[in-house]
Amino acid sequence: MTVIKPLGLLLAGLMIVALVATALIEGDADSTSSTTTAPLPAITPAPQPPPLLKAGSQRKISVRNGDIVRFRVVNPTAEEVHVHGYDFKFALEPGVTKTISFPARIEGQFEIELEQSATPLAKLVVNPR
């Protein structure tokens, strides 16, 4: 009986060591999994809308040759937008905002106006690349 008691104490001690080791290993696994997180995706800012052109507030739009010219126009009455030098004309419906875009292929300064009322909206400047 004296041999069984020390053997029982030895087994109990080994079980405690095994439990402590298991707890330490699981604790390490938890700590590494919480610190090893996936990187957050980069937040890309939303693109700015093109400038809004209205009668009474003349703007300047500057681009380089080869860029895409983009702007929006709104007018309370039906009108036509004319880009001088490019000879583009775009019809406007009353109160509806229209987005206009085209490639800048001619360098220089050009007036953008409401054609029927001859109201200037913007100056388009196309610079060399």
C-alpha positions in Angstrom: 0.0 0.0 0.0 2.9 2.3 0.5 3.9 1.9 -3.2 0.4 2.8 -4.4 0.2 6.1 -2.5 3.4 7.6 -4.0 2.3 6.3 -7.5 -1.1 8.0 -7.0 0.6 11.3 -6.0 2.8 11.0 -9.0 -0.2 10.5 -11.4 -2.0 13.3 -9.8 1.0 15.6 -10.2 1.4 14.6 -13.9 -2.3 15.3 -14.5 -1.9 18.8 -12.9 1.2 19.5 -15.1 -0.7 18.3 -18.2 -3.7 20.5 -17.3 -1.5 23.6 -16.7 0.4 22.9 -20.0 -2.8 22.6 -21.9 -4.1 25.8 -20.4 -0.9 27.6 -21.3 -0.9 26.3 -24.9 -4.6 27.2 -25.4 -3.9 30.7 -23.9 -1.1 31.2 -26.3 -3.2 30.0 -29.2 -5.9 32.5 -28.2 -3.5 35.4 -27.9 -1.9 34.7 -31.3 -5.2 34.4 -33.0 -6.4 37.7 -31.6 -3.2 39.5 -32.6 -3.0 37.9 -36.0 -6.0 39.7 -37.6 -6.5 40.3 -41.3 -5.5 43.7 -42.5 -8.3 46.1 -43.1 -8.9 47.0 -46.7 -7.7 50.5 -47.7 -10.6 53.0 -47.8 -10.7 54.7 -51.1 -12.4 58.1 -51.0 -15.4 58.4 -53.2 -14.7 60.3 -56.4 -15.8 63.9 -56.4 -18.6 64.7 -58.8 -17.7 66.9 -61.7 -18.3 70.6 -61.3 -21.9 71.9 -61.6 -22.3 74.8 -64.0 -25.2 77.2 -63.6 -26.1 80.5 -65.1 -24.7 83.4 -63.0 -21.7 81.5 -61.6 -18.9 81.2 -64.2 -16.3 78.6 -63.4 -12.9 77.6 -64.7 -12.2 74.0 -65.8 -8.6 73.1 -66.4 -7.4 69.8 -67.9 -4.5 68.5 -70.0 -4.6 67.5 -73.6 -5.9 63.9 -73.7 -7.8 64.1 -70.4 -11.6 63.7 -70.3 -13.4 66.9 -69.7 -16.3 66.4 -67.3 -18.9 68.8 -66.0 -22.6 68.9 -65.0 -25.1 71.6 -66.1 -28.5 72.5 -64.8 -30.8 75.3 -66.0 -34.5 76.1 -65.0 -35.5 76.4 -68.7 -34.8 74.3 -71.8 -31.4 75.3 -73.3 -28.5 74.1 -75.2 -24.9 74.0 -73.9 -22.3 75.0 -76.4 -18.5 74.3 -76.0 -16.8 76.8 -78.3 -13.8 75.6 -80.3 -15.0 72.0 -80.0 -18.4 72.9 -81.5 -20.2 70.5 -79.2 -23.8 71.2 -78.4 -25.8 69.4 -75.7 -29.6 69.8 -75.1 -30.8 70.6 -71.6 -34.2 69.7 -70.2 -35.7 72.2 -67.7 -34.4 71.5 -64.1 -32.6 68.3 -65.1 -28.9 68.0 -64.3 -27.0 66.7 -67.3 -23.5 65.3 -67.1 -21.3 66.1 -70.1 -17.9 64.5 -70.9 -15.7 64.4 -73.9 -11.9 64.0 -74.6 -9.8 67.2 -74.6 -8.0 67.1 -77.9 -7.6 70.8 -78.7 -5.3 72.9 -76.6 -6.3 76.5 -75.7 -9.1 78.4 -73.8 -12.7 77.8 -74.7 -16.0 79.3 -73.6 -18.8 77.0 -72.4 -22.1 78.8 -72.6 -25.9 78.5 -72.7 -26.3 79.0 -76.4 -29.8 80.5 -76.8 -29.3 83.1 -73.9 -25.6 83.5 -74.6 -25.0 83.1 -70.9 -21.4 82.1 -70.0 -21.0 79.1 -67.7 -17.3 78.3 -67.7 -13.9 78.8 -69.3 -12.4 75.5 -70.4 -8.6 75.6 -70.4 -6.8 72.7 -72.1 -3.1 72.7 -71.3 -0.4 70.7 -73.1 0.5 67.3 -71.7 
